[in-house]
Amino acid sequence: MSKSLGKAWEIIRAHEKYRSKTLNLIPSENILSLKALKALSTDLAGRYALRPEFYAGTRYIHELWNYAEEITRKLFKVDYVLLEPLSGHVAAILVSHTFAKNRRIVTLPSEYGGYPGYEKIKIPDLVGAELVELPVSKEYFTPLIEEGIRVIEEYKPELVVLGGSMILFPHPVREFSDIVHRYGGILAYDASHVLGLIAGGVFQDPIREGADIVYASTHKTFPGPQGAVILTNDPEVYKKLSENIYHKIVDNIHLNRLAAYAVTVEEMLKYGQTYAKKVIENAKHLASSLDSLGIHLKARDKGYTESHQIILDIPDDEARIKVRNRLEECGIIADAGVRFGTNEVTRRGMGKREMEKIAKLIHRALEGEDPKKVKREVQILMKKFSTVRFC
């Protein structure tokens, strides 16, 4: 490697080479198209723009910004869109600050599917909110409807948040929204993991089911850059959120991110439904293939999943970390929750045949086969699927 590149570029190239040879099953990551990647490195990367505008030279920035909002409204069939939050976490802070500051939030516990950012000492502590946890199924990671309704009726929280980080099945948005709206609360849906599936029309449709707000990161099943989007049909909700954005939650909204996001929305408008269907098909097939090899998964009796995620049934934290580390030795990238996601492998063009092969590679890795041998086969597989599809 040429030393003229500089140390930073040496590290960047080493990372890219390494990841190009590994099989990524992390459900919170995806791969961008070449056009989206190119948008990240344009002149927009160093520019500012605001609403109302303070800077000159922003003519085309605002054209792009307005266009990105327009096609987002079209993709998700909503009236109002906010693209300013820099991440799903920042979007969650904005929603919580706006509707639950010094009040009460009800959501799923993080150990059974809820977003870790809503643990008591995190976002609730930041905005001075009391946290109440919903009763959930420990097998399916979904809220229990009757028990959840009782909690909501008892506490009458200003903000209820469904969705989350471990999400196999749709959440009871319609059942909870009726109760929340009866006393004037806000129901939000964290779609960070399933935004691409919602865009493809293959999971659930929280806005039509009664959610006041959908917020999400834009780089998981939605194959865009790191960032976030907030969707709503309620003009008052949109107005309140907008009042809390500039110089409170964000200043520079990273316009190159906005550009790459707009490119990805165009891709999803054209290919999103086909892509999303394939993601879920692959997840189900990977799960059944693993199960047939004796690897235990959550929610077997319900068909494992209706999303991009499958979750290994390993209750011990230390054991899960050992699995993650063992898989990485073999060239397979996972997280410490041993959630597997099929979003990136689908984006690379893999299908049912490859899911069977991946299951066998995982099984061999966990059975103690020589990591070098498994890794070589992973690299052969990845070489065949180096082109990004659905774009």
C-alpha positions, -999 to +999 in steps of 0.1 A: +000+000+000+014+034-010+026+055+019+017+086-001-019+080+007-013+089+044-020+069+075-057+077+075-063+064+040-043+033+048-067+025+077-097+033+055-085+010+027-077-017+052-112-015+066-128-017+032-107-046+021-115-064+054-153-059+052-155-067+015-143-102+025-167-107+054-203-117+055-223-091+073-254-102+092-258-072+115-294-062+112-287-025+119-264-021+089-267-020+051-247-012+020-251+020+000-253+021-038-223+037-056-244+068-065-254+073-028-218+069-017-207+094-044-233+119-031-217+117+004-184+130-010-197+159-030-192+196-022-223+194+000-202+178+027-188+211+038-219+234+034-245+250+056-282+257+051-310+267+074-347+274+075-352+304+075-320+308+055-290+326+070-265+318+043-261+327+007-252+302-020-279+277-010-301+278-041-295+242-052-293+230-016-329+241-010-340+226-043-325+192-032-339+195+003-374+202-010-371+174-035-360+150-008-390+159+013-413+156-017-402+121-027-403+110+010-439+120+013-446+101-019-427+069-007-444+068+027-477+084+017-476+110+044-483+148+046-453+160+066-417+150+067-387+160+088-352+151+075-331+172+099-323+147+127-288+132+122-297+098+136-326+077+149-313+084+184-315+122+177-350+117+163-360+099+195-346+127+216-365+153+196-398+134+199-393+128+236-383+164+244-412+177+224-440+155+239-427+140+272-403+165+288-408+163+326-437+139+319-441+102+313-429+077+286-442+042+281-422+018+259-407-017+257-379-028+280-346-029+262-338-065+271-370-076+252-369-056+221-370-019+231-345+006+220-316+008+246-317+046+243-350+045+263-334+029+293-342+049+324-308+066+327-306+076+290-333+096+271-358+096+299-332+110+323-321+135+296-356+150+292-367+145+328-393+119+320-406+091+341-402+057+323-428+030+325-421-003+307-447-022+288-453-059+295-439-079+265-436-114+252-401-127+260-403-151+231-417-128+203-404-094+216-439-078+211-460-059+236-487-080+253-519-063+242-543-067+272-516-061+298-502-032+278-536-015+276-540-018+313-506-001+318-515+027+294-549+032+310-534+033+345-505+057+338-519+077+309-484+085+295-480+116+274-458+095+250-461+058+241-433+044+219-437+012+200-412-004+176-376-009+187-343-027+182-354-064+183-384-066+162-396-098+146-433-091+142-456-061+138-466-042+170-502-036+182-503+000+169-541+000+162-550-015+195-529+009+215-536+041+195-573+040+204-565+040+241-537+066+239-558+090+218-588+087+242-569+107+268-549+129+244-515+112+244-491+107+215-483+073+200-449+072+183-434+042+164-396+037+162-392+022+127-354+024+127-350-013+119-380-018+096-382+015+077-372-003+044-398-029+050-425-003+056-414+016+025-418-017+005-452-023+020-444-057+034-444-052+072-469-029+088-481+006+081-480+025+115-494+058+103-525+042+087-528+020+119-530+051+141-495+062+150-491+100+153-454+098+145-430+074+128-394+081+133-365+060+121-328+058+112-322+055+074-294+029+072-308-005+083-334-021+062-336+013+045-303+012+026-293+048+029-267+068+048-265+073+085-293+097+093-330+098+102-365+107+091-397+116+109-431+111+093-465+124+104-500+133+090-507+156+120-500+193+113-499+202+150-474+174+157-453+186+128-454+222+140-443+213+176-415+191+164-403+218+140-401+243+167-376+222+186-351+215+158-328+243+150-301+252+176-318+228+200-314+194+185-294+202+154-276+230+136-259+217+105-280+189+091-251+173+071-263+181+036-242+154+019-262+129+041-294+145+027-281+141-008-273+104-003-306+099+013-325+114-016-306+091-040-317+061-018-353+072-018-353+073-056-340+037-055-366+026-030-394+042-051-383+020-080-371-012-063-383-010-027-412-035-029-391-062-046-362-057-023-383-057+009-401-089+000-368-106-007-354-094+027-382-111+045-381-142+023-344-146+030-349-141+068-375-168+070-354-192+049-322-185+068-341-192+101-356-225+089-322-235+075-305-228+108-333-246+127-329-277+105-292-278+116-301-278+153-295-241+160-323-228+182-341-195+174-367-174+190-403-176+178-401-209+161-438-216+166-447-184+148-424-189+118-394-172+134-400-137+119-419-114+097-391-089+095-354-089+084-343-102+118-340-136+133-328-140+169-308-170+183-322-184+215-291-179+237-302-165+271-267-158+286-250-125+277-215-140+280-224-169+257-238-145+231-206-125+231-186-157+226-208-166+196-203-132+181-165-135+185-164-170+172-183-160+141-160-131+134-130-154+135-147-173+107-154-141+087-191-137+097-201-104+113-228-103+139-236-084+171-237-092+208-275-097+206-269-126+182-296-110+159-290-119+123-303-096+096-307-103+059-309-067+047-273-064+035-270-099+020-302-093+001-289-060-012-259-079-025-282-102-045-283-133-024-313-155-023-326-188-008-297-209-020-272-186-003-293-185+029-288-223+031-251-219+025-249-192+052-267-214+077-242-242+070-213-218+074-227-206+108-233-241+119-197-251+110-183-221+128-203-228+160-194-265+159-157-256+161-144-262+126-111-245+117-119-208+113-095-204+084-114-230+064-148-214+071-134-180+064-120-191+030-155-203+020-170-170+032-146-151+010-155-172-020-192-165-014-186-128-010-166-125-042-196-138-061-218-110-046-198-079-047-223-058-067-250-038-050-285-046-063-319-029-062-304+004-073 
